[in-house]
């Protein structure tokens, strides 16, 4: 039996809900089986300096201590309820926010929750072997923190499925543990979560780009008229910020180390940089191109009737919906999307209701541009001319108006043959992956030591020193 006061910290009165208890009693062993099977390789006996959420209060959601990951206290937390909260957009604007699932929205709400929930275990599966090549104990600890929090986010979605969707929800919760990232027969729902994460540069890019998609999707769901979903997503966002921090600072530290190698040795040619054991800036650009483009696909089609339906129904809003200065109905508004016509990329105005995916994608791109700008300051400070750039929105896209077209990073529409002839100039090649992985053939586990290809962080975790023993091996 589960100790509901100790094993599952929660603020949803779990101890008094016998139906939910029975559901989770059945699901928790399956979850632990999944964790032992697909969680971080070889790590179950490690003592890891982890942050655990024990409440939604400022002094409760970030408790630090050594924990063995299979014993991590995966909790269920919702932001406190506002009894006056209303639906803030769509046809139901002004109604009291729903505390139960409206019957007519049961199917689309379940689909939304399952799709979000499926991304959480998927990323753990993608990252399961990275600990074997960690560049430092600091980075290993951050990887494990991301992993356990993705697991907690899965618990958050499973709670909603069990609590509000009956047998259908229980079956969907079981399926979340049955799919596998990259599996040919039973893959994860979204394409980016079936891509491998073969090395730490890919991991940092994933947490910067793809976890940021998670932030924007959670922000849109935090506007939902279904109040338990909105409150769940608001709390998840407090943890998602750390994942993006790991990605942005990780890439920045790699760039900083590369810049140091280039300036100290007065080299610029990528082969010379590689010979000195650093990751050349051109390869970092290729990784950026890949992760940025596959993440853009996660936002869905440029014009989407499903997105319009979710908005009109009050199920999923825009980013920072209540701060947008319009009527929150969108009946008479339009929005610009891009498409390929006659070998040229052109703009087209479409109803704003159908362009909600594109608007969320544009909000995301605006924030990504700022992050890439911060990366480029490393080159500026080093006196190097190289700058990382975002490729065109249509580059390397498999979903939406650009699917089936071959667009260069500069936005030129090309023939398939010409595009494929230049593919390895724009995206990581097998030799690029092999080189990056060759730098990560072993792990660095001495406190305060870092692999040659990455700089140390500016500060440690939770005011601990950089040479703190973040992971203890038993």
For each residue, the residues with C-beta under 8 A, 3 or more apart:
1: 25
2: 7 8 21 24 25 28
3: 6 7 8
4: 7 8 10 14 15 21
5: 15
6: 3 73
7: 2 3 4 73
8: 2 3 4 14 24 73 74 75 76 155
9: 52 53 54 55 73 75 76 77
10: 4 13 14 75 76 77
11: 55 56 76 77 78 80
12: 17 76 77 78 159 163
13: 10 16 17
14: 4 8 10 17 20 21 24 76
15: 4 5 21
16: 13
17: 12 13 14 20 21 163
18: 21 22
19: 22 23
20: 14 17 23 24 159 162 163
21: 2 4 14 15 17 18 24 25
22: 18 19 25 26
23: 19 20 26 27 162 170 173
24: 2 8 14 20 21 27 28 158 159 162
25: 1 2 21 22 28
26: 22 23 29 30 170
27: 23 24 30 31 158 162 170 173 174
28: 2 24 25 31 32
29: 26 32 33
30: 26 27 33 34 174 177
31: 27 28 34 35 74 151 154 155 177
32: 28 29 35 36 70
33: 29 30 36 37 177
34: 30 31 37 38 39 121 177
35: 31 32 38 39 69 70 151
36: 32 33 39 44 70
37: 33 34
38: 34 35 121 124 125 128 180
39: 34 35 36 43 44 69 70 124 128 147 151
40: 43 69 124 127 128 130 131 143 144 147
41: 128 129 131 132
42: 131 132
43: 39 40 46 48 69 131 144
44: 36 39 68 69 70
45: 68 473 474
46: 43 68 69 144 471 472 473 474
47: 66 67 68 471 472 474
48: 43 66 67 68 69 141 144 145 470 471 472
49: 64 65 66 141 461 462 464 468 469 470 471
50: 64 65 66 67 69 72 141 144 145 148
51: 62 63 64 145 242 462
52: 9 63 64 65 67 72 73 75
53: 9 56 60 61 62 63 75 77 152 235 239
54: 9 60 61 63 73 75
55: 9 11 59 60 61 77
56: 11 53 60 61 77 78 79 80 235
57: 60 61
58: 61
59: 55
60: 53 54 55 56 57 63
61: 53 54 55 56 57 58 77 235 238
62: 51 53 462
63: 51 52 53 54 60
64: 49 50 51 52 461 462
65: 49 50 52
66: 47 48 49 50 472
67: 47 48 50 52 71 72 73
68: 44 45 46 47 48 71 72
69: 35 39 40 43 44 46 48 50 72 144 147 148
70: 32 35 36 39 44
71: 67 68
72: 50 52 67 68 69 148 151
73: 6 7 8 9 52 54 67
74: 8 31 148 151 152 155
75: 8 9 10 52 53 54 152 155
76: 8 9 10 11 12 14 155 156 159
77: 9 10 11 12 53 55 56 61 156 232 235
78: 11 12 56 81 228 231 232 234 235
79: 56 231 232 234 235
80: 11 56 231
81: 78 85 227 231
82: 85
83:
84:
85: 81 82 96 97 227 230
86: 93 94 95 96 97
87: 90 92 93 94 95 96 97 98 225 314
88: 93 223 225 317 321 322 328
89: 93 223 311 314 317 318 321 328 329
90: 87 93 225 311 312 313 314 328 329
91: 312 313 314 329
92: 87 95 225 313 314
93: 86 87 88 89 90 314 328 329
94: 86 87
95: 86 87 92 98 225 314
96: 85 86 87
97: 85 86 87 225 226 227 230
98: 87 95 101 102 225 226 227
99: 227 228
100: 164
101: 98 105 106 109 164 165 226
102: 98 105 106 226
103: 106
104:
105: 101 102 108 109 226 313 315
106: 101 102 103 109 110 165
107: 110 111
108: 105 111 112 306 309 310 313 315
109: 101 105 106 112 113 226 229 315
110: 106 107 113 114 161 165 168 169 172
111: 107 108 114 115
112: 108 109 115 116 221 229 310 315 316
113: 109 110 116 117 157 160 161 165 172 229
114: 110 111 117 118 157 161 172 175 176 189
115: 111 112 118 119 189 190
116: 112 113 119 120 157 217 218 221
117: 113 114 120 153 154 157 158 161 172 173 176
118: 114 115 121 122 176 179 188 189 190 193
119: 115 116 122 123 188 189 190 193 214
120: 116 117 123 124 150 151 153 154 157
121: 34 38 118 124 125 150 151 154 176 177 179
122: 118 119 125 126 179 181 188 190 193 194
123: 119 120 126 127 146 150 181 193 206 210 211
124: 38 39 40 120 121 127 128 147 150 151
125: 38 121 122 128 180 181 182 188
126: 122 123 181 182 193 195 196 197 206
127: 40 123 124 130 143 146 147 197 203 206
128: 38 39 40 41 124 125
129: 41 132 133
130: 40 127 133 134 143 197 199 200 203
131: 40 41 42 43 134 140 143 144 443
132: 41 42 129 443
133: 129 130 199 200 437 440 441 442 443
134: 130 131 137 139 140 143 200 443 444 445
135: 139 200 440 443 444 450 451 453 454
136: 139 140 444 445 449 450 451 454 456
137: 134 140 141 444 445 446 447 468 469 470 471
138: 141 142 450 456 457 460 461 466 468 470
139: 134 135 136 142 143 200 250 454
140: 131 134 136 137 143 144 443 445 470 471
141: 48 49 50 137 138 144 145 461 470 471
142: 138 139 145 146 246 250 461
143: 40 127 130 131 134 139 140 146 147 203 246
144: 40 43 46 48 50 69 131 140 141 147 148 471
145: 48 50 51 141 142 148 149 242 246
146: 123 127 142 143 149 150 207 242 243 246
147: 39 40 69 124 127 143 144 150 151
148: 50 69 72 74 144 145 151 152
149: 145 146 152 153 239 242 243
150: 120 121 123 124 146 147 153 154
151: 31 35 39 72 74 120 121 124 147 148 154 155
152: 53 74 75 148 149 155 156 239
153: 117 120 149 150 156 157 236 239
154: 31 117 120 121 150 151 157 158 176
155: 8 31 74 75 76 151 152 158 159
156: 76 77 152 153 159 160 232 235 236
157: 113 114 116 117 120 153 154 160 161 176 232
158: 24 27 117 154 155 161 162 173 176
159: 12 20 24 76 155 156 162 163 232
160: 113 156 157 163 164 165 169 228 229 232
161: 110 113 114 117 157 158 164 165 169 170 172 173
162: 20 23 24 27 158 159 165 169 170 173
163: 12 17 20 159 160 169 228
164: 100 101 160 161 169 228
165: 101 106 110 113 160 161 162 168 169 170 172
166: 169 170
167: 170 171
168: 110 165 171 172
169: 110 160 161 162 163 164 165 166 172 173
170: 23 26 27 161 162 165 166 167 173 174
171: 167 168 174 175
172: 110 113 114 117 161 165 168 169 175 176
173: 23 27 117 158 161 162 169 170 176 177
174: 27 30 170 171 177 178
175: 114 171 172 178 179
176: 114 117 118 121 154 157 158 172 173 179
177: 30 31 33 34 121 173 174
178: 174 175 186
179: 118 121 122 175 176 183 186 187 188 189
180: 38 125 183 186 187 188
181: 122 123 125 126 187 188 193 194
182: 125 126 187 188 194 195 196
183: 179 180 186 187 194
184: 187
185:
186: 178 179 180 183
187: 179 180 181 182 183 184 194
188: 118 119 122 125 179 180 181 182 193 194
189: 114 115 118 119 179 193
190: 115 118 119 122 193 194 298
191: 194 195 294 297 298 398 399
192: 195 210 213 294 295 297 298
193: 118 119 122 123 126 181 188 189 190
194: 122 181 182 183 187 188 190 191
195: 126 182 191 192 294
196: 126 182 202
197: 126 127 130 202 203 206
198: 202 433 436 437
199: 130 133 202 203 433 436 437 440
200: 130 133 134 135 139 203 204 250 440 454
201: 204 205 251 254 279 283 284 287 436
202: 196 197 198 199 205 206 287 291
203: 127 130 143 197 199 200 206 207 247 250
204: 200 201 207 208 246 247 250 251 254
205: 201 202 208 209 247 251 287 288 290 291
206: 123 126 127 197 202 203 209 210 211 247 291
207: 146 203 204 210 211 243 244 246 247 250
208: 204 205 211 212 244 247 248 250 251 291 371
209: 205 206 212 213 247 291 292 295 368
210: 123 192 206 207 213 214 291 294 295 298
211: 123 206 207 208 214 215 240 243 244 247
212: 208 209 215 216 244 247 295 364 367 368 371
213: 192 209 210 216 217 295 298 299 364
214: 119 210 211 217 218 240 243
215: 211 212 218 219 237 240 241 244
216: 212 213 219 220 299 319 360 363 364
217: 116 213 214 220 221 298 360
218: 116 214 215 221 222 233 236 237 240
219: 215 216 222 223 233 237 319 320
220: 216 217 223 316 317 318 319 321 360
221: 112 116 217 218 224 229 230 233 316
222: 218 219 230 233 234 237
223: 88 89 219 220 230 316 317 318 321 322
224: 221 227 229 230 233 314 315 316 317
225: 87 88 90 92 95 97 98 230 313 314 315
226: 97 98 101 102 105 109 229 230 315
227: 81 85 97 98 99 224 230 231
228: 78 99 160 163 164 231 232
229: 109 112 113 160 221 224 226 232 233
230: 85 97 221 222 223 224 225 226 227 233 234
231: 78 79 80 81 227 228 234 235
232: 77 78 79 156 157 159 160 228 229 235 236
233: 218 219 221 222 224 229 230 236 237
234: 78 79 222 230 231 237 238
235: 53 56 61 77 78 79 156 231 232 238 239
236: 153 156 218 232 233 239 240
237: 215 218 219 222 233 234 240 241
238: 61 234 235 241
239: 53 149 152 153 235 236 242 243
240: 211 214 215 218 236 237 243 244
241: 215 237 238 244 245
242: 51 145 146 149 239 245 246
243: 146 149 207 211 214 239 240 246 247
244: 207 208 211 212 215 240 241 247 248
245: 241 242 248 249
246: 142 143 145 146 204 207 242 243 249 250
247: 203 204 205 206 207 208 209 211 212 243 244 250 251
248: 208 244 245 251 252 371 374 375
249: 245 246 252 253 457
250: 139 142 200 203 204 207 208 246 247 253 254 454
251: 201 204 205 208 247 248 254 255 284 375
252: 248 249 255 256 374 375 378
253: 249 250 256 257 454 455 456 457
254: 201 204 250 251 257 258 279 284 453 454 455
255: 251 252 258 259 281 284 375 378 379
256: 252 253 259 260 378 455
257: 253 254 260 261 278 452 453 454 455
258: 254 255 261 262 273 278 279 280 281 284 453
259: 255 256 262 263 378 379 381 382 384
260: 256 257 263 264 382 455
261: 257 258 264 265 267 273 276 277 278
262: 258 259 265 266 267 268 273 278 382 384
263: 259 260 266 382 383 384
264: 260 261
265: 261 262 272 276
266: 262 263
267: 261 262 272 273 276
268: 262 272 273 384
269: 272 273
270: 273 274 280 281 282 283
271: 274 275 280
272: 265 267 268 269 275 276
273: 258 261 262 267 268 269 270 276 278 279 280 281
274: 270 271 277 278 279 280 435
275: 271 272
276: 261 265 267 272 273
277: 261 274 439 452 453
278: 257 258 261 262 273 274 452 453
279: 201 254 258 273 274 283 284 436 439 453
280: 258 270 271 273 274 283 284
281: 255 258 270 273 284 285 379 384 386 388
282: 270 285 286
283: 201 270 279 280 286 287 428 432 435 436
284: 201 251 254 255 258 279 280 281 287 288 388
285: 281 282 288 289 388 389
286: 282 283 289 290 426 427 428 429 432
287: 201 202 205 283 284 290 291 428
288: 205 284 285 291 292 372 388 390
289: 285 286 292 293 391 395 396 409 426 427
290: 205 286 287 293 294 396 427 428
291: 202 205 206 208 209 210 287 288 294 295
292: 209 288 289 295 296 368 390 391
293: 289 290 296 297 391 395 396 397
294: 191 192 195 210 290 291 297 298 396 398
295: 192 209 210 212 213 291 292 298
296: 292 293 299 361 364 365 393 397
297: 191 192 293 294 300 397 398 399 400
298: 190 191 192 210 213 217 294 295
299: 213 216 296 357 358 360 361 364
300: 297 304 306 307 357 399 400
301: 304 357 399 400 401
302: 337 338 339 355 357 358 400 401
303: 337 350 354 355 357 358 401
304: 300 301 307 308 354 356 357
305: 308 309 354
306: 108 300 309 310
307: 300 304 310 311 316 353 354 356 357
308: 304 305 311 312 351 353 354 356
309: 108 305 306 312 313
310: 108 112 306 307 313 315 316 356
311: 89 90 307 308 314 315 316 317 318 330 353 356
312: 90 91 308 309 353
313: 90 91 92 105 108 225 309 310
314: 87 89 90 91 92 93 95 224 225 311 317
315: 105 108 109 112 224 225 226 310 311
316: 112 220 221 223 224 307 310 311
317: 88 89 220 223 224 311 314 321
318: 89 220 223 311 321 324 356 359 360 363
319: 216 219 220 359 360 363
320: 219 323 324
321: 88 89 220 223 317 318 324 328
322: 88 223
323: 320
324: 318 320 321 328
325:
326: 330 333
327: 330 331
328: 88 89 90 93 321 324
329: 89 90 91 93
330: 311 326 327 333 351 352 353
331: 327 353
332:
333: 326 330 351 352 353
334: 349 350 351 352 355
335: 349 350 351 352 355 358 359
336: 347 348 349 350 355
337: 302 303 347 348 350 355 358 401
338: 302 345 346 347 348 393 394 401 402
339: 302 345 346 348 401 402
340: 343 344 345 346 394 401 402 405 407 413
341: 344 346
342:
343: 340 413
344: 340 341 413
345: 338 339 340 392 394 407 411 413
346: 338 339 340 341
347: 336 337 338
348: 336 337 338 339
349: 334 335 336
350: 303 334 335 336 337 354 355
351: 308 330 333 334 335 354 355
352: 330 333 334 335 355 356 359
353: 307 308 311 312 330 331 333 356
354: 303 304 305 307 308 350 351
355: 302 303 334 335 336 337 350 351 352 358 359
356: 304 307 308 310 311 318 352 353 359 360
357: 299 300 301 302 303 304 307 360 361 400
358: 299 302 303 335 337 355 361 362
359: 318 319 335 352 355 356 362 363
360: 216 217 220 299 318 319 356 357 363 364
361: 296 299 357 358 364 365 393
362: 358 359 365 366
363: 216 318 319 359 360 366 367
364: 212 213 216 296 299 360 361 367 368
365: 296 361 362 368 369 390 393
366: 362 363 369 370
367: 212 363 364 370 371
368: 209 212 292 364 365 371 372 390
369: 365 366 372 373 390
370: 366 367 373 374
371: 208 212 248 367 368 374 375
372: 288 368 369 375 376 388 389 390
373: 369 370 376 377
374: 248 252 370 371 377
375: 248 251 252 255 371 372 378 388
376: 372 373 379 380 387 388
377: 373 374 380 381
378: 252 255 256 259 375 381 382
379: 255 259 281 376 382 384 385 386 387 388
380: 376 377 383 384
381: 259 377 378
382: 259 260 262 263 378 379
383: 263 380
384: 259 262 263 268 281 379 380
385: 379
386: 281 379
387: 376 379
388: 281 284 285 288 372 375 376 379
389: 285 372 409
390: 288 292 365 368 369 372
391: 289 292 293 395 396 409 410 426
392: 345 395 407 408 409 410 411
393: 296 338 361 365 397 402
394: 338 340 345 397 401 402 405 407 411
395: 289 293 391 392 402 407 408 409 411 426
396: 289 290 293 294 391 407 426 427
397: 293 296 297 393 394 400 402 403 405 407
398: 191 294 297 403
399: 191 297 300 301 403
400: 297 300 301 302 357 397 403
401: 301 302 303 337 338 339 340 394
402: 338 339 340 393 394 395 397 405 407
403: 397 398 399 400
404:
405: 340 394 397 402 413
406: 413 414 415 416 418 419 420
407: 340 345 392 394 395 396 397 402 411 412 413 414 419
408: 392 395 411 412 414 419 422 426
409: 289 389 391 392 395 426
410: 391 392
411: 345 392 394 395 407 408
412: 407 408
413: 340 343 344 345 405 406 407
414: 406 407 408 418 419
415: 406 418 419
416: 406 419 420
417: 420 421
418: 406 414 415 421 422
419: 406 407 408 414 415 416 422 423
420: 406 416 417 423
421: 417 418
422: 408 418 419 425 426
423: 419 420 426 427 429
424: 427 429 432
425: 422
426: 286 289 391 395 396 408 409 422 423
427: 286 289 290 396 423 424
428: 283 286 287 290 432 433 436
429: 286 423 424 432 433
430: 433 434
431: 434 435
432: 283 286 424 428 429 435 436
433: 198 199 428 429 430 436 437
434: 430 431 437 438
435: 274 283 431 432 438 439
436: 198 199 201 279 283 428 432 433 439 440
437: 133 198 199 433 434 440 441
438: 434 435 441
439: 277 279 435 436 451 452 453
440: 133 135 199 200 436 437 451 453
441: 133 437 438
442: 133
443: 131 132 133 134 135 140
444: 134 135 136 137 449 450 451
445: 134 136 137 140 471 473
446: 137 449
447: 137 467 468 469 470
448: 465 466 467
449: 136 444 446
450: 135 136 138 444 454 455 456
451: 135 136 439 440 444 454
452: 257 277 278 439
453: 135 254 257 258 277 278 279 439 440
454: 135 136 139 200 250 253 254 257 450 451
455: 253 254 256 257 260 450
456: 136 138 253 450 466
457: 138 249 253 460 466
458:
459: 463 466
460: 138 457 463 464 465 466 468
461: 49 64 138 141 142 464 468 470
462: 49 51 62 64
463: 459 460
464: 49 460 461 468 470
465: 448 460 468
466: 138 448 456 457 459 460
467: 447 448
468: 49 137 138 447 460 461 464 465
469: 49 137 447 472
470: 48 49 137 138 140 141 447 461 464
471: 46 47 48 49 137 140 141 144 445
472: 46 47 48 66 469
473: 45 46 445
474: 45 46 47
